[in-house]
Every structure is written in C-alpha cells, then in structure tokens.
Amino acid sequence: MVRKKSLPRICIALGLPNVATLLDHARREADAGETFLEFRLDYLDSPEAGAAAISAFLKERPDCTVLATCRRHQNHGKFNGGMDEQLRVLDLAVQYGAHAIDVEIETAEPMEEKLGAFRGRTQLIISYHNFETTPPIDKIVKRLTRIPADAYKLVTTARKPSDTGRILAASRLSPRVPLIVLAMGEMGFPSRVLSPAFGGIFTYAAPISAEGTAAGQVSAKQLRTLYRVEKFTRQAKVYGVIADPVRHSISPAVHNRAFQSKRIDAVYLPFLLPPTQLRDFFEFANATPITGFSVTIPHKQKVLRYLDVVDPLARRIGAVNTVWKRAGKWRGTNTDSAGVLGPMGKHLRVNRSSVLIVGNGGAARGAACALADAGAKISVVGRNPDRVRLLARSCGGEGISKQQAECRHFDAMVHATPIGMFPRSEDCFFDGAIPADLVFDMVYNPLETQLIQRAREQGKQVIRGLEMFVEQAVRQFEIWTGETAPRAVMEKAALEALTQKASENHMEQKI
C-alpha cells in the first residue's frame, strides 16, 4: 500500500500537447517552488507516454505531488477513448507514481466497481463539472458522495455573483466531506482565492508561461503574492471592487499590498458585476464575509438604492464609490471628492478658480459638488446635454456645449469620463487646444493618457489620474479598517501595477 501524501493548497494545471513540453513546464514550476502539479494526460498526443513521464519527473523532483487527469472529450476533455481505456491510462499513471487521480462523475458512476482497484494505491478524486451554469449544490454533492472516494471536486460556471456564493458555501454545508470547490469564468474568480479559506482542500492555478486549463485561472504567483491565498484565515475580512469591466482595475494590487503592510487579516478581490446584477451581488455579500467594497463604472449611482445609510455628501452627489458594513447595515460614502480636492489644492486656490468639468456621470458629479462646495466656479460639458444641465443645476454651475468650452478659458479642467481609458487609449475629448491651465484626468489606465500627453505638449500643468486614485483609496482603507493608511506603500503598488498593466496592454496590442 502506498502512503498517501497530504495535498498542498495550490495545484498547477498543466495541459500541454506533448510530453517534452509538459515536462519542460513541470520543471519550470518546480524550479519556481511549486510542488503540486496536475498532469492533464488527455491533452497529450500520447496519454500513455504522459503517464510514464510521471515516474521520470518524480525521480528528478521527489518532493513534488502529481495529480493525473485523463478527461474524455464527452466531458469537455480531450481524450477520445472509451471509459475502459481512460481508466487504463489512469492506472498506468498510478503505477508510475501519481499521488492522486481525477475521475469525472460521468465515468465514475458506470465504472464504480473498477474504481476499487485504485483505493489504497492513490488518492481518488471524483469530479463534477458544469460548463454552463451552477445548479443546486446539495443534489450534486449527494450524487458525488454516493461513490466512495478520498475527495470530491465540484466545479460550476458562475453566471451571477450568488453562483459563486453557493459554490463556496458547499464546503461549509458539508464540512465532513473533503471538497475542492470552484466557479469558472471571470465572475467566478473570487472562488479560486476564497475556496481554501472556506474549507476547500486546494485551488487551481495556471502555469507560469502557458494558458490554464479552465476559464478564470491565474498563476500561482498571483494567488500567493497578490491575494496571499495561503496567508489569510477563515476569519479574514473580504473586500473588493465591483465594476464592469473589472479586469483593468489596479485596486486589488493596491489594497492587498496595504493589508499586507499593516498585517491585517483581509483580502481584496475584483468582482465582475454586470449592471443588472446589483441586487444579486448584495445577496452574495450578505452570505459571505464581505465587509466593504469600492464601487466604480457603471454602479456608482444605482448602488444607492441598496444601501441602508448614505452620508449627506454622497447623497447630494448622487453617487457612492465606497461601501462598508457596520452593525449589520450597508453604508456608503464618496471619497472621490477628497481625491479631487487634495491634488488640485497643491496647484491652485480652488475657491478662486474657474473649473470645467468634463462628464456627467458619478465621478463628474463628485468632482463638481466637491469643487462647488470649496468655492470654485463650475462649468459642465459632456455628450448628453440634458444630463449636463441637471448636473450644472445641482452644483450651482452652468452647463455649456463643447463648442462653447473650446472658445473659453478656465483655470482648471477635470476630465471625468472613460474617454481615453484602455483599450481605447488613443481617444481624447478635446481634438485641439485644451481650454485650461491645469488639466486633471481621472483616467489612470494608461498612466499617461492622450489628454495628459496633449496637455504637456501645450505647456499645461497636469494631474494624472493616479494621484486621485491613491488619494481616494487611502480614504477607503481608513474607513474600512480604522487604521492610518500606508500611503507610500499604496502609491508604489499603484505605480507598479500600472506599469505592469501597460506592459500587458502593449503585448495584447502586438498580438
């Protein structure tokens, strides 16, 4: 009988086309310190050769743990053989030293008697995958656990936030059942970070220099260094940002670095949230340890209807960018105003300035109200004349057309629209001369927007969106934690994240 190894917390999924490439990537992962690798034998041109390669790899790296999988194409794998052939390949993998094997439920049910041959020789994982949705969890767990195994893998697809919540709850609902639980897709990404803390045995990650085997996988380095998946505890507070899109956000890099700096047991996640699913997100948040979150496009205004308490400034602005739970109530405020006044106050006397606000959404409203309250003379311009007039009226300013703005001159301009944001970085609201001495662009990705570049060329003073981002993030951190924010740490993390995003964006455009 083979002595079973305990399984590490992160498994690197290796789905490569041939044995040489598989072993090359497996060695790279081992060199990077990873010790738990899934060999997807069904991806190989010769699954049997892949099974034999396990022995060679483990002789080189005896400290590693190998999970062997040979999923049939009928179950979204790449193996074209029958169930008997599939189990024969997995048996070879066990003979060559695989510490665990993954058998999908569609094979396990009709071949249950033959699975007995694996018991005592390796760890048997029975898996369920749903690539379309997240059905009732209790029925799936009952179906899986009818077959004796060492662990059960439950993987679904998240179509709404509560799907992620239900898949995470599976481990707590069945604490005596050893489960691996994940929700696929970008919306289900939080499950990949949170599942170990929720009782899941381990989570999956993509390899360093190859694509993952499922939607939503990220590298183990990201899971460890950015999200600290092995560091935060079951009692950790969960924060995040709700947005659509959300992949561009640098908030996770900034807030997670701040938590790490202050040794706070917390994690900050990106939550992809389509405009129609705000109510569902609050159901999800109420069922999980989510304690607070940032709010950005397109939710800053609509989120108000789901909050129990909104501070007067945010109520007047009509937009919230910071939410937290205290005494069982969801509370909201707007830290964008501080993010505007702080940087602008370094360059001019706001109470004696004329300021042009470009935009009429939540960010524009925050800037307009904050500057008007500080004594600035406000003008508003945007693409929707009706909304421009409403915003101007609400802050005691004037609504003007783009043509009027171009013919006038202002002490400062605050650009508060997504124009120029990646991936449409070449766009700019003004085609020619910018009618202000100080140009403040709220867009921070890219770091140097087209507007900022043109302003520099025209001899203007500039404030990049990064300055506002850090200022409002500092306020958010202090609201959530009650501690002084590590501003320098957050600034450095934001700059590093934006530099990394710029590199990724450049690569995407080249491809």
C-alpha positions in Angstrom: 0.0 0.0 0.0 1.3 3.4 -1.0 1.5 6.0 1.8 -0.8 8.9 0.8 0.6 12.4 0.7 -1.3 15.4 2.0 -2.2 17.7 -0.9 -0.8 21.2 -1.0 -3.1 24.2 -1.3 -2.4 25.2 -4.9 -2.4 22.8 -7.8 -0.8 24.0 -11.1 -2.9 22.7 -14.0 -0.6 21.6 -16.9 -2.4 21.0 -20.2 0.2 20.7 -22.9 0.3 19.0 -26.3 3.3 16.6 -25.9 5.4 15.0 -23.2 8.5 17.1 -23.8 6.6 20.3 -23.4 4.7 19.0 -20.4 8.0 18.0 -18.6 9.6 21.4 -19.5 6.7 23.3 -17.9 6.6 21.0 -14.9 10.3 21.6 -14.3 9.8 25.3 -14.6 7.0 25.2 -12.0 9.2 23.1 -9.7 12.1 25.5 -10.1 9.7 28.3 -9.1 8.9 26.4 -5.9 5.6 24.8 -6.9 5.2 21.2 -5.5 1.6 20.2 -6.6 1.1 19.7 -10.4 -1.8 18.3 -12.4 -0.7 16.3 -15.5 -3.6 16.6 -17.9 -2.8 13.4 -19.8 -5.8 13.9 -22.1 -4.1 17.0 -23.6 -1.2 14.9 -24.8 -0.7 13.3 -28.2 0.2 10.1 -26.3 -1.5 9.9 -22.9 0.3 6.6 -22.1 3.7 8.3 -22.6 2.5 11.1 -20.4 1.7 8.5 -17.6 5.2 7.1 -18.0 6.7 10.6 -17.8 5.4 10.9 -14.2 8.0 8.5 -13.0 10.8 10.3 -14.7 9.7 13.7 -13.3 9.3 12.4 -9.7 12.7 10.8 -9.8 14.0 14.4 -10.5 11.6 16.1 -8.1 10.7 13.6 -5.3 9.3 16.5 -3.2 6.5 17.1 -5.8 3.0 15.7 -5.8 1.4 14.7 -9.1 -2.4 14.6 -9.8 -3.2 12.7 -13.1 -6.3 13.5 -15.1 -7.5 12.0 -18.4 -10.8 13.6 -19.1 -12.9 12.3 -22.0 -14.0 14.7 -24.8 -17.6 14.0 -24.0 -16.9 15.7 -20.6 -15.0 18.7 -22.0 -11.7 16.9 -22.0 -9.5 15.8 -25.0 -9.3 12.1 -24.6 -11.1 10.2 -27.4 -11.0 6.7 -26.0 -13.7 4.8 -24.0 -14.0 4.6 -20.3 -12.1 1.4 -20.0 -9.2 3.0 -21.9 -9.4 6.0 -19.7 -9.1 4.0 -16.5 -6.2 2.0 -18.1 -4.3 5.2 -18.7 -5.0 6.4 -15.1 -3.9 3.0 -13.8 -0.6 3.4 -15.7 -0.3 6.9 -14.1 -0.7 5.3 -10.6 1.9 2.6 -11.5 4.3 5.4 -12.4 3.8 7.2 -9.1 0.8 9.6 -9.4 -0.2 10.5 -5.9 -3.8 11.3 -6.9 -6.2 10.8 -9.9 -9.2 12.7 -11.0 -12.1 10.7 -12.5 -15.2 12.6 -13.7 -18.6 11.5 -12.3 -19.8 10.5 -15.8 -17.1 7.8 -15.8 -17.2 7.0 -12.1 -20.9 6.1 -12.0 -20.9 3.3 -14.6 -17.4 2.2 -13.7 -17.8 2.2 -9.9 -16.7 -1.4 -9.4 -13.5 -0.8 -11.3 -12.6 2.2 -9.2 -11.9 -0.1 -6.2 -8.6 -1.0 -7.9 -7.3 2.4 -7.1 -8.1 2.5 -3.4 -5.1 2.3 -1.2 -2.8 2.9 -4.1 -3.5 6.6 -4.7 -6.0 9.3 -3.7 -9.2 9.1 -5.8 -10.9 12.4 -6.6 -14.4 12.2 -8.2 -15.2 15.4 -10.1 -18.3 17.2 -11.4 -18.0 20.0 -14.0 -20.8 22.2 -15.3 -19.6 24.5 -18.1 -22.9 26.3 -18.4 -24.3 27.3 -15.0 -24.4 26.5 -11.3 -27.3 24.1 -10.5 -28.5 23.2 -6.9 -25.4 22.3 -5.0 -26.8 19.8 -2.5 -28.0 17.5 -5.3 -24.5 17.4 -6.8 -22.8 16.7 -3.5 -25.3 13.8 -2.9 -24.6 12.4 -6.4 -20.8 12.6 -5.9 -20.7 11.2 -2.4 -22.6 8.0 -3.4 -19.3 6.8 -4.7 -16.5 6.2 -2.1 -13.5 8.5 -2.7 -10.8 10.4 -1.0 -12.1 13.8 -2.1 -14.8 15.3 -4.4 -14.3 18.1 -6.9 -17.3 20.4 -7.6 -16.8 22.9 -10.4 -19.5 25.0 -12.0 -19.8 28.2 -14.0 -20.8 31.5 -12.4 -23.4 33.5 -14.3 -24.2 35.8 -11.4 -22.5 36.6 -8.0 -24.7 34.3 -6.0 -23.5 31.4 -8.0 -20.0 32.0 -6.6 -21.5 32.3 -3.1 -23.4 29.0 -3.4 -20.3 27.1 -4.7 -18.2 28.5 -1.8 -20.9 27.5 0.7 -20.7 23.9 -0.3 -17.7 23.2 1.9 -19.3 24.8 4.9 -22.6 23.0 4.3 -20.8 19.6 4.1 -17.8 20.1 6.5 -17.1 16.4 6.8 -16.9 15.9 3.1 -13.5 16.7 1.6 -14.3 19.0 -1.3 -12.5 21.0 -4.0 -14.9 23.8 -5.0 -14.6 26.4 -7.8 -16.7 28.5 -10.1 -15.3 29.0 -13.6 -15.2 32.2 -15.6 -14.2 35.8 -14.6 -17.3 36.2 -12.5 -16.3 33.1 -10.5 -12.7 34.2 -10.0 -13.2 35.1 -6.3 -13.9 31.4 -5.6 -10.4 30.5 -6.7 -9.0 32.7 -4.0 -11.5 32.1 -1.2 -12.2 28.4 -1.6 -9.3 27.2 0.6 -10.4 29.5 3.4 -14.0 28.3 3.0 -12.9 24.7 3.6 -11.8 23.6 0.1 -8.8 21.2 0.1 -7.0 23.2 -2.6 -7.4 25.5 -5.5 -6.1 25.5 -9.1 -3.7 27.9 -10.8 -2.4 28.4 -14.4 1.3 27.7 -15.2 3.9 30.5 -15.4 4.2 30.6 -19.2 1.3 28.8 -20.6 -2.5 29.0 -20.7 -4.6 27.5 -17.9 -7.0 24.6 -18.5 -10.1 26.5 -17.4 -11.6 30.0 -17.6 -10.6 32.2 -14.7 -7.3 30.5 -13.8 -4.4 32.8 -12.8 -0.9 32.0 -11.9 0.1 30.6 -8.5 2.4 33.6 -8.1 -0.6 35.9 -8.3 -2.6 33.7 -5.8 0.3 33.8 -3.4 1.8 37.3 -3.7 -1.2 39.4 -4.7 -4.0 37.6 -3.0 -2.0 35.8 -0.3 -4.2 32.8 -0.6 -2.1 30.8 1.9 -1.9 33.6 4.5 -5.4 35.0 5.3 -7.5 32.9 7.6 -11.1 31.7 7.8 -11.8 34.8 9.9 -10.4 37.2 7.3 -12.5 40.1 6.1 -13.2 40.3 2.4 -13.2 43.5 0.4 -13.2 44.2 -3.3 -14.3 46.3 -6.2 -17.5 46.0 -8.2 -17.3 47.0 -11.8 -17.9 46.1 -15.4 -15.3 45.6 -16.8 -13.1 45.0 -13.8 -10.0 43.2 -15.2 -8.3 46.6 -15.7 -8.6 47.6 -12.0 -5.4 48.1 -10.0 -7.3 48.3 -6.8 -6.6 44.7 -5.8 -2.8 45.3 -6.1 -3.0 48.5 -4.0 -5.3 47.4 -1.2 -3.8 43.9 -0.8 -0.4 45.4 -0.5 -1.7 47.8 2.1 -3.3 44.9 4.1 0.0 43.1 3.9 1.9 46.2 5.1 -0.3 46.6 8.1 -0.6 42.9 8.8 -4.4 42.9 8.5 -6.2 39.6 8.0 -8.1 40.6 4.9 -8.1 40.2 1.1 -9.4 42.4 -1.7 -10.9 40.9 -4.8 -12.2 42.0 -8.2 -15.9 41.3 -8.6 -17.1 41.4 -12.2 -20.7 42.8 -12.0 -23.0 43.5 -14.9 -25.4 46.4 -14.4 -28.4 44.2 -13.9 -27.0 42.1 -11.1 -26.5 44.6 -8.2 -29.3 43.1 -6.1 -27.8 39.6 -6.6 -24.4 40.9 -5.5 -25.8 42.2 -2.2 -27.4 38.7 -1.6 -23.9 37.3 -2.3 -22.3 39.8 0.0 -24.7 39.2 2.8 -23.9 35.4 2.7 -20.1 35.8 2.7 -17.6 37.7 4.9 -17.6 40.7 2.5 -17.2 43.7 4.8 -16.7 46.5 2.3 -16.1 47.3 -1.4 -15.2 50.0 -3.9 -17.7 51.0 -6.5 -16.9 52.2 -10.0 -18.3 52.2 -13.5 -21.3 51.6 -14.0 -22.6 51.2 -10.4 -21.8 54.5 -8.6 -25.3 55.9 -8.8 -27.5 52.8 -8.8 -25.8 51.3 -5.8 -27.5 54.0 -3.6 -30.9 52.1 -3.6 -29.3 49.1 -1.9 -27.7 50.9 1.0 -29.1 51.4 4.5 -27.2 54.6 5.3 -25.7 57.1 2.9 -23.7 60.1 4.2 -25.0 63.6 3.2 -22.3 64.4 0.7 -22.7 61.2 -1.2 -26.5 61.7 -1.1 -26.1 65.2 -2.6 -23.7 64.0 -5.2 -26.0 61.1 -6.0 -23.1 58.7 -6.3 -21.2 56.3 -4.0 -17.7 54.9 -4.5 -17.1 53.3 -1.1 -19.4 50.8 0.8 -18.9 49.1 4.1 -20.9 47.1 6.6 -21.2 48.2 10.2 -23.7 47.0 12.8 -25.4 44.9 10.1 -26.1 47.9 7.9 -24.6 48.7 4.5 -23.2 52.2 4.5 -22.0 54.4 1.6 -19.9 57.5 1.1 -17.9 59.1 -1.7 -14.2 59.5 -1.4 -13.8 60.8 -4.9 -14.3 64.4 -3.6 -11.2 64.1 -1.4 -9.4 62.6 -4.4 -10.2 65.7 -6.4 -9.6 68.5 -3.8 -6.4 67.1 -2.4 -4.3 67.0 -5.7 -5.9 70.3 -7.0 -5.2 72.2 -3.8 -1.5 71.7 -4.4 -1.7 73.7 -7.7 -4.2 76.5 -7.2 -6.6 78.2 -4.8 -9.8 76.3 -5.5 -12.1 78.9 -4.0 -10.9 81.5 -6.6 -10.8 79.2 -9.6 -13.0 78.6 -12.6 -13.2 74.8 -13.3 -14.5 73.0 -16.3 -16.0 69.5 -15.5 -16.0 67.2 -18.5 -18.6 64.5 -17.9 -22.0 64.0 -16.2 -21.7 60.6 -14.5 -21.0 59.6 -10.9 -17.3 60.7 -11.0 -18.2 64.0 -12.6 -20.9 64.7 -10.0 -18.5 64.0 -7.2 -15.9 66.4 -8.6 -18.5 69.1 -9.4 -20.1 69.1 -5.9 -16.8 68.9 -4.1 -15.3 71.9 -6.0 -18.5 73.9 -5.8 -18.6 73.4 -2.0 -15.0 74.6 -1.9 -16.0 77.8 -3.7 -15.0 77.1 -7.3 -17.0 78.5 -10.2 -18.2 75.4 -12.1 -19.0 74.8 -15.8 -20.0 71.4 -17.0 -19.7 70.0 -20.5 -20.5 66.5 -21.8 -22.1 64.4 -24.6 -25.6 64.4 -23.0 -27.0 67.9 -22.9 -29.9 67.0 -20.6 -27.6 65.4 -18.0 -25.1 68.2 -18.3 -27.8 70.7 -17.4 -29.1 68.6 -14.5 -25.6 68.3 -13.0 -24.8 72.0 -13.5 -28.0 73.0 -11.8 -27.4 70.6 -8.9 -24.0 72.3 -8.1 -24.9 75.9 -8.9 -22.9 75.9 -12.1 -23.6 76.3 -15.8 -24.0 73.8 -18.5 -22.2 74.6 -21.7 -21.6 72.9 -25.1 -18.3 71.5 -26.3 -18.1 74.4 -28.8 -18.6 76.9 -26.0 -16.0 75.3 -23.9 -13.4 75.4 -26.7 -13.9 79.1 -27.0 -13.4 80.0 -23.4 -10.6 79.7 -20.8 -10.6 78.1 -17.4 -8.2 77.9 -14.5 -8.6 74.1 -14.4 -10.3 71.3 -16.1 -11.3 67.9 -14.6 -11.9 65.1 -17.1 -14.4 62.6 -15.6 -15.4 60.3 -18.4 -14.0 56.9 -19.6 -12.7 58.5 -22.8 -9.0 57.6 -23.2 -9.2 54.6 -20.9 -7.6 51.3 -22.1 -8.3 49.7 -24.5 -9.3 52.9 -26.4 -6.3 54.8 -25.2 -6.0 56.9 -28.3 -9.3 58.8 -27.7 -9.4 62.3 -26.3 -12.3 64.6 -25.5 -10.6 67.6 -27.0 -9.1 67.4 -30.5 -7.2 70.7 -30.4 -6.3 73.2 -27.8 -7.3 72.3 -24.2 -9.1 75.4 -22.6 -7.5 75.3 -19.2 -4.1 75.9 -17.5 -4.4 72.9 -15.2 -5.6 69.6 -16.6 -6.7 66.8 -14.3 -7.6 63.5 -15.9 -9.4 61.0 -13.7 -8.5 58.1 -16.0 -5.5 56.3 -14.6 -5.1 53.4 -17.1 -3.0 54.2 -19.1 -0.8 56.2 -16.7 -0.2 58.9 -19.4 -3.5 59.3 -21.2 -3.8 61.0 -24.6 -5.3 64.0 -22.8 -2.3 64.3 -20.4 0.2 63.9 -23.2 -1.5 66.7 -25.2 -1.7 68.9 -22.2 2.0 68.6 -21.6 2.7 69.4 -25.2 0.6 72.6 -24.8 2.5 73.7 -21.8 -0.2 72.9 -19.2 0.2 71.8 -15.7 -1.2 68.2 -15.3 -2.6 65.9 -12.6 -2.6 62.3 -13.5 -5.5 60.0 -12.5 -3.1 58.0 -10.4 -2.9 60.9 -7.8 -6.7 60.9 -7.4 -6.8 57.1 -7.3 -4.3 56.9 -4.4 -6.0 59.7 -2.5 -9.4 58.2 -2.6 -8.0 54.7 -2.0 -6.3 56.0 1.2 -9.6 57.3 2.4 -11.3 54.0 1.7 -8.7 52.0 3.5 -9.1 54.1 6.6 -12.9 53.9 6.5 -12.8 50.1 6.3 -10.0 49.4 8.8 -10.0 52.4 11.2 -6.2 52.5 10.7 -3.9 55.0 9.2 -3.3 54.0 5.5 0.3 53.2 4.4 0.2 55.9 1.7 3.7 55.4 0.4 3.2 51.6 0.1 -0.1 52.2 -1.8 1.5 54.7 -4.2 4.3 52.3 -5.0 1.9 49.4 -5.5 -0.3 51.6 -7.8 2.6 52.7 -9.9 3.9 49.1 -10.2 0.5 47.8 -11.1 0.0 50.4 -13.8 3.5 49.7 -15.3 2.6 46.0 -15.4 -0.8 46.8 -17.0 0.9 49.0 -19.6 3.3 46.1 -20.5 0.4 43.6 -20.7 -1.6 46.1 -22.9 1.3 46.5 -25.2 1.7 42.8 -25.6 -2.1 42.4 -26.3 -2.0 45.1 -29.0 1.0 43.4 -30.6 -0.8 40.1 -30.7 
